[in-house]
């Protein structure tokens, strides 16, 4: 549809915009004068063009909703009743105080401590193709990190408090440790972007297995196998490996939630892994964003190459109007925030009471692990009796030449 001049005559000046070319199935930049504004070309498939237009189209200037661009500004925003649909996003940093290592921290991170598994490269631990051929390393690690051995952190209970107070729209986590569920968070409020250990499926026949079935196998040091007649496939927990699709609930909730979000709180994630990392820019343009982490990340400016995959935080920019960074651990950040909100005593009491309830369960599970380990040791010693000089090395051997640095 051609644009018109002030005198009503068709304009010869091209109307240059981003649009969806149905022939090439690509987003292109060109003259849209002859295209109807409400047509498929202008809307684009799966809201992709919408995301581009949101970044590039000129619209009304953003409005600063926070009194100040600091934690006090966030506190006043919450106290003033200006947000009822808070979305929280979390990574491994919210679980480190429970004793679960994150992935990328130097020295203490998981990827820096995998030598004993003799992997060709650290990420192979969660590589689907490698797992199908060599599942042993993953299940050995799973035994060490099995849900129930660890207790939820104050940060987990803070998120649960947001739900109890009617402020939480949804919690998105990259973690597979199920600590949100253990803290008592309603599963409907939880999106486990990378899956969890709560359910499992056979890789061949897709038969579903419970956490209890997997627990007995994993803690006993046995690779879980499908019990379906003539199958015997490896049973894999429903966590997302490299090469896996993300859960359907993730994409469904992202489309439903982020347009409603009136406060985004991000904790304990380096915002590196996609598509999770790109969620931070899907909230409305005026929505305040609080980032609690040990270091600033996601501050890159927007450019075309990374138009969908950048947080674009403006913490130190002159034109910042909504982004707040709080440096420190997630627990300290949540305690500080709850203190300023007048919730700290409540949070401290919840942590104390809930941990007391969980302690017995943790002790029982650790006892179960110890029992299985003792049985395995005795079984090995029994098999080796009367066989002096023999040696069995079950360690997985991978050619050093195949290692990735």
N, C-alpha and C positions, 0 to 999 in steps of 0.2 A: 504494500500500500504506500503510494508515493506521499512524501511530506509536502506541505503547502507553504507558500510564501505569505507575507502579511496581506497581499492583495488577493489571496485566494487561489492564485495560479499554482500549478505543480512546480515544485522546486527542482532545479537541476543539480543541487548540491547533494551528494550521496549521504545517506544516513548510516554511518559506520558504527556497527556494534558486533558483539559476539553472538553467534547463533549456531544452531544445530543443522548441519548440512545432511539431509536425508540420503543423498546419493553416496557420499563418502562415509557417512555415519561418524563424522568428526565434529568437534567444536571448532568453528572457524571465525575469523574476523573479516567482516565485509559489509557491503551495502545491503541494508534490510528494508530499503524503501518500498520494495514490491512485496514484502512479506507481511501478512496479517499479524498484528500484535499478539493475538491469542492463539496463534497456530502452533503446531507441534515444533516447528523450527525454533520458535522463540522460547518455548518452554524447555525443550530438551528432554532426553530420556533419564529416568531415575534421578531427577532433580540435579543432574550434573551441571546443566547450564545455569540453574538457579544459584549454585555455589559460585560459579564464575562471575555471574552478574552481581552477586552480593559483594564480591571483592572489588569489582571494577566500575560498576555504575555509580554515577554521582547521585547522592541522595542528601537528605537533611543531615546537618552536622550532628555527631554524637553528643549525648548529654551526660555530664558527670553526675551520678546519683549518690556518690559517697561524699560525706562532709570533708574527709581528708583521705589521702591515698596511703593509708597505713592500717594497722590492725584495729586501731580505735575507730577508724572510719567504717570498717567491716562490722565491728561490734554495734555501733550506733545504727547501722543499716538494719541489722537483725533485731535489735531492741525496739526500733521504731516500727516494726511490723511491716517493713517494706519488701520482705521476701517470704514466700510460702512454698516455693518450689525449688529448693536447694538441690543441686546435683553435686555429689562428691565423686571424685576420681582418685584412685589409689594404685600405687605400685608396691614393689617389694619393701620399700622403706617403712611401711606401716607395720611390718611383721618382724623386722630385725631385732627389736627388743624382746621378742618372744623366743629368740634363739635361732630363727630361720635366716640364713644368709641371703643377701640380695644377689643379683647376677653379676654386676659390672664393677663393683668397688674393688680397687687394687688391694691385693693381699688377702682381704677377708671375703671377697665376692666368690660366688659359686664357680664362675668360669676360671678363677685363678686357683681352684682347689680340686681339680678333677684328675690330677696326675695318676692317682691309684686306679682309675678306670681304664687307663691306656687307650684313650679315644684318639682317633685320627685328627680331630680338632674339637675344641670345647663345645661348639654348638651341635655336634653330633649327638650329644645326650638327648636332644629334643628334635632330632631329624627323623622323620617318619620312615624314610627309606633305610636308614641305618638301623633303626629300631626293629624293623621287620626282619632284618638279617641277624641282628645281634641285640636281643632284648635284655640280656643280662645286666649291663651297666645301669640302664635306667631303673630296673627293679631293685638293684642294690642301693641306688640313691633314694628311691621311693621308700625303702625300709627305714632309712635314716630320717626322712622328712615326713613320715606318715602322719596324717591328720589325727589329732587326739593326743599326741605326745606333747604338743605345744598349747599354750593358753593364749586367748585373745589379749591384745594390748589395750592400754587406755585409749588409744586412737580408735580401735574397733568399737569400744563402748561409747565413745563420743559420737560416732556415726549412728549407733543405735539410739542414743539420746535424741539426736535430731529427728529420727523417725518417731520416737515416743512423744515428742513435743509437736508433732504434726508439721514439721518443716522440711522433711526429706522427700523429694520427688523420686530420686533413684540414686543408688550407689553403684558405680562402675569400678570393677577391680580387674587388674591384670593377674592377680594372685590365684594360685590353685590350692591354697592351704586350707580352705573352708573355714577360716577363723571368723568370718562374718556370720556364718550360720551358727557357729559355736557360741558367738556372743549373744545370740538370740534375735538377730535381725530377720525380719520377715522375708522369706525367699522371693516374694513378689516385688520387693524393693531392691533386689540384688540382681545385677548383671555380671556374671563371671565371664568376662570377655575371652579369656583363654581356657575356659572350662574348669573342671575340678575333679577331685578324686571321688566325688559322691556317687557317681555311677560309672559303669564300664561296658564295653561292647567287644564282642569277638570281631577281629579284623576280617574274618572270612564270611561267616554266616550272619553277622550282625546281631546275634543273640545278646540280650542285655543281662548284665550281672550286677549284683548289689555291692555296696562298699564292704559289707560284712564278708562276702565271698572273697573279695580281693584282699581284705585285711589278713585273713587266715593264711592265704597263699604267700603274700608279700612278706609278712613278718616271719614266716617259716623259711624264707629264702628260696621259695619255689616259684618258677615262672608260671603265671596263671594260664591255663589252657582251657579251651572250650569243652564243655561236657556234653555237647550235642553229638548224637551218634554220627560217627565217621567224619567229624569235623577236625577237632584237635587244634583249631587255630589259636593264635596268641590272643589273650583277652587284654585289651588296652584300656586304661582309665580314660574317661572322656575329657582329657585335657588336650589343648591345641598344640600340636607339634608343627614345626616348619613343614609345610606341604599340606596341612589340614585346613579345612574351611572353619571360619569362626561360627559359633553357635547362632542359630536363626534368631534367638531372642536378642542378641546383640544388635543386629541390623534393624529389627522391628522396633526396639525401644529407642534406639538413636533417633530414628525418624519421628517417633512420637514425643520424645522428651525434650530434646535440646531447644526447640523453639519456645518451650514454656519456661525454661530455666531463668530464674531471676537472681541467682547467686551461684557461682561455680567455685567449689573448693577442691584444689588439686593437692595431693599429698604423697610424698615418698616415691615419686617416679621421675626418671630422667627424660621422659617424653621422647624416647628414641624409637620404640617399636610401633610400627604402623599396623592397622589404621587407628589404634587407640590414641596415639599421640596427637592426631589431627582433630580430635573431638573438641579440644579447647577453643577452637575458633568457630564452632558451630552454634554457639549460644548467640542470642540477639546482641546487636551491636552495642547496646547500652548496659548489658549485664556485667556487673562487677565480677572480677576473677581474683581469687586468693590462692597463692601458691606457697605451700609449706614444704621446704626441702633444705637439704644441706648446702646446695649450690643452685645458682640460677641457670636454667636452661630454657630453650624455646623462645629466645629473645631475637631471633633472626627477623629481619625485615621481610615483607612479602614480595616475592618476585614470581614470574610466570612459571618457572621450573618447579617451584615448591608451593604453588598456589593452594593446593589442597592439603599439604603436609607440613604446616608450620604453625606453632602456637602463636607466633607474632606478638609475644608479650612486649610491653613498652615500659617496663619498670623504671628505667632511668632516662626515658625520653622526655623532652619538653612537652610533647603533645599527649602524654599519658593522661588518661581520664578515668581509668577503671581498674588497672592492674596493681595488685599489692603482693609484695614478696616478703615472707617471714623466714629468716634463716635459722635453721635448727632442726632437731629431730622432730618427727611427727608427734610423738608423745608430748614433748615439751610444748610444741605448738598448740596442741589440743588442750593441754592444761592451762596455758596462758590465755587462750581464747575463752575457755570455760570460766576462768577466774574473772575475766573482764565482763563476761555475760552474767556473772553471779551463779554459775552452775558448778563451780569446782567441788564443793563439798559433796554434792550429789554424785558427781563423776567418781570421786575418790571412794565413796561408799559403795557404788555399784561395782567398781573393780574389785574391791575387797570382798564383797559378798559373793560375787560370781566366781572369783578365783577359789574361794573356799569350797564352793559346790563342785568345781571342776577337779580340784586336787585329788580326790579319791579316784575319779575316772582316769586321770593321768597316771597315777600310781599303778592301777590295775593294768593299763595298757603297757606300761614300761615293764611290769612283771611278766606280762605275756611275751614281750620281746625277749626278755632274759631267759624265759623258759624255752622258747624255740631255739635260741642260740645254744643253750646248754644241751638240748636234745641233738642238735646238729653236730656239736663237738663230740659227744659220746658216740654217735653213729659213725663219724669219720674215724675215730680211734679204733672202734670195733672192726671196721673194714680193713684197717692197716695192720691188725694183729697177725703175727706170724709171717709178715712180708718184709723182713729187714732189707734195707738197701733200695727198696722201691721208692719212687717219688712221682707224685702226680701233680702237675702244674695246670690248674684249670683257668689260669689268667688268660684273658683274651689277648691275642697277639696281633698287633697291627703294624704293618711295615712303617718304619720311621720315615721312609722316603715319601709316604703319603700324608704326613702331618702338615697341617696348615699353621703358619705362624700368625 
